[in-house]
Amino acid sequence: MRNYFLKNILLMAVLLLLSLLVFTTAAANSPEKQRIFDNAELLSKSEVKKLEALAKKYGAKRDTDFIILTTKNEEGQDTKELTQDFYDQQAPGYDKPHGNTVILTLDMKNRNVYVAGFYKAKKYLNHERADLVRKKITPDLSDGNYDKAFQSFIKTSSKYMGFRPGVNPDNILFNGWFQIIASLVIALAAVGIMAFNTGGKVTVNARTYHDQKNTKVKQRKDQYIRTKTTKRKKPSNNSSGESAGSGGGTTKSGHSHSGSMGKF
């Protein structure tokens, strides 16, 4: 009986080891999720590798895939539509197809940069925050510092998604110091008023030595000189830096998103 139990235990252990071996082999052979699609060939292999690791790290922090798509766009497709089709066809998402995703599209033909947020990112990286991200990375894109710009895109997008909707993340530090300074000013003003009142009231004023009976206005004179009117041309509403199609939208498969587009 004892030998029977030992054989069963040994058999179960062997089966368990085989199962673990099969699982480990399958995991090792499964392709790593791709997040950097450098179709315009702007990056070196080492830069792509570092950006993949960075996107994976911050993606796990926000439960969101941070995707970078560069394209030569030889067919001249609309940049927003190109981004939407990519999302529909590639189906990126952190934990499921068509899930939480932020996509940065760099259209080299039209010199457009587009930032789009899907699902969770649509809420936490709305149009206004997407604008902030885009404007932050545009100078580096214009200078050809693509690797630096892409790193900034991932880190800044992740940072902004850490703040609740409706809050301007760039004003957090300013607002904090403003509240501290305002509190100090109010406290000092209160102390100053208390100190002033404890010194007694001043009873002398401008009327104390004023003789109303013998003091009169001798002469009053108003002289008109001239009137001059200057006309200025009203500046036109120039939206340079912005591109048609800015803002969010909905893909052909019905996935809505936030968005911000501009030139670089």
Order of alpha helices (4+ residues) and beta strands (2+ residues): alpha-beta-alpha-beta-alpha-beta-beta-alpha-alpha-alpha-alpha-beta-beta
